[in-house]
Every structure is written in C-alpha cells, then in structure tokens.
Amino acid sequence: MGKWQWDIQADRQIGKYWEREFCKMAAGHDFLFSPMQIGRNEAVMAYEKNGTAWKRLLLPDVTIWTSPGQHHEIKHKNPTRRGTFGLEVYRFHSLLHFAKETNQDVLYTIHNHDLSGGRDSRINDIGHWITTDVLSLNKTWVFSCELPSWVNGIKEADVLQYFWPINFWVPLSAYWG
C-alpha cells in the first residue's frame, strides 16, 4: 500500500473538515453558501437527458450563492515533486461540463497543506488556499498518468489524472478580494 492509505472513512473525515474550514472562511466574507457533500456518503449529482439516456455530472463540494455565484471543488493536498496539482479526468470533465452549462465560476480550490504544517495539520489560514477556474484548465494539462484514487466509494489503483503547474492557481484571497 505504501504511503497512500486505503481508508475511505478517514479520507472523508479529512475532506469534511477542510470543506467546513472553507465554509467558515466563506461565512467570514458574508457569502451565502451550501456545503453540498458534508453528511453524504455519495457524491451530489446533476442530471440531464441526452437522447434517451441520462447523463450524470458530479457537482462541486461547495456552492456560494451570493451573486454572481461560485462552485468550488475543494481538495486538501500539496503539490507534486514536479510542482503540479492533479485531478481525476472523470471529475475534471464533470466540472468542465457543469461550468459550460451554468456559465458560472466553477473552481478547483486547494488547501495546500505544505503551507500549514502537513497533511494532518489543522491550521487554517486563507493564505494557504489557492483557486483556479476549471475553464482555464481545459486542454492545458502538462501531463497525465494513472494513480490510485476513490471512484464511487471504491478503491481503484489506476485512475487517469491530469496535472497542471501550480502557477495556474491564484490565492483564494485575491479571487475573493
């Protein structure tokens, strides 16, 4: 198993903690918001009819309703040794489709735990958060590879992921500023 542990409950608890921390910051900026994933064991979906078939889209973790609207996919991670951040291709394409459909900001927002003392640190500072619009990431990844990840609550060893340079992100404080 190496460094990557297969404990979905522990991973969900970490995700829930950082989604709550993000929501606390949103509240501090007087935003009206909904944490979409907290308290759920499966992803929140949107549906559309495509001919006779239904298409499911994964929705971002937190929606900020305050105009003009923002949808944030929240991650708690650090950059790779190459100075990149990754995201599963299937998740990226759902977010991209959602952004194009809604014409609202759909953002990939990261709490960079290298800045807060490591993966297990509970220190939250807006200066540790970065964000980017998923539309700006389209067709700009610098490489892709297969890595372990959770898919529908099941551990998968080889999930295709895209990676982008960290300079594609801006401080969350600047985006909210």
N, C-alpha and C positions, 0 to 999 in steps of 0.2 A: 503494500500500500504506500510506502514512502511517506513523504510529507503531506500528501493530500489525503485527508481522512474522509471516510465514507460514513458520516453521521448526519443524516438529513435533519434530525431534530435540533442538533447543535447548530447547524448552519442556518436553520430557520430562526432560531433564537437570536443569533448574531444579526441576521437580516432585519428582524423585527426591532431589535434595539436601535440599529442605525436609521431605520425608517422613522422611528419615534423621535430620534435626535434631530433628524431633518425636519420633521413636523414642528418640533419646538422652535427651531430657527424660523420656519415659515410663520408661526404664530407671532414671533418676535418682530416680524416685518408686517404685521397686521394683515396677513393673507388669510382668505377663506380657503380651506383645503379639505381633501378627503384622503386618508390613507387607505388605499384600495386593497392591500394584501394582508394587513395585520388582522390576525384572528382567523385566517383562512388556511386550509391545508392544500388548496389547489389554486392555480392562477385565476385571476379575473379575466374574463374573455369578452370580446365584442364579436358579433356575428353579422355576416352579410350573406345574401343569397347570390350565388354565382351559377346562373342557369338553373339546373335542378339540384345542385349541390350547395351545401352550406360551407362557408369558409370561416374558420375561427382565427381570431387575432388575439395574441397576448396583449394585455393592457399594461401600461407603466404602473409603478408602485404607488405613486402619489400624484394626485391631481390638485393643482391650485386653481381655484375657480375665479379668483379675483381677476378682472379683465386686464389683459387680453387672454388669459388662460395659459397654463403651463402644465405639462405632463412630464414627470420625472421618473426615469428608471434609475433606481438607487442601487449602488454597489459599494461595498466596503472592501477595498483591495489596495494593493500597491503596484507600481509599475514593474514590468518585467526587467530583466537584466539588459535588454535591448532598449529600454526607455519607451515602452509601449503599454497601452491598455488594450485588453481584448474583450470581445463579446461573442457569444454564440451566434452563428449565422442565422439560425431559425428565429432567434429572439430579435436580432437586428432587423430582419426583413419584416417581422410583425410591427415593430416600432416605426419603421420607414413607411410602411403602408398606412398605418394609423396617422402619421404626420401628414402624408399627402391627402388623405381623406378628410381630415379635420381642418387643415390649413391653420393649425395652431402649433406652438412650440412643443415639440417632443424632444426631451433632453436626456442624454446619458450623463448622469450625475454621480460622481465618485467621491467617497470619503477616502482620501489617500492615507492609509494607516501608517505609512512610513513617517508621516509628519506628526503623528500623535503618540508615538511610542510602540508601535507594533500592532499586530492583528488583535491581540487580546486587550489592548488598552481601551479604556472607556472615556478618554479625554476627547471632548468635542469642542472644536473651535471652527468658526466659519472659514478661517484661513486654511483649513485642511481639506476643504471641499472645492471641487472643480466641476465644470459642466461644459457640455457642447451639444449643439442641435444635431439630431441624427441626420437631418438632410445634408449637413456639411460633411458627414462621414461617408455618404454614398459614393461608392467606386473610388475611394481614396485610401483604402487599407493598404498597408505596406507589405503585409504577408498574411497568410492563413495557415493554420495547422489544426490537427485533431488533438484534443486534450480531454481529460476526464471532466465530466460535468453532470449535473442533475437534469433529467428530461422527464417531465410529468411525474416527478417524485421517485424516479428510478435512476439508479446509478448507471451511467454509460461511460465506457472507457475512451471512446473515440468520437467526440463531438466536434464538428468543424467550427472553428472560431476565426474571426477576423481580428487584426491588430492594427492600431493606429499610433503614431507618435504622440507623446504627452503634450507637445506644443499645440495640438489641435484643441485642447481644453483651455478654458479661461476660469479665473477664480469665480466661484459662485457669488461672492460679494460684489464683483463687478457686474455680473449678469443682473443681480437683484438691485444694484445701485442705481 
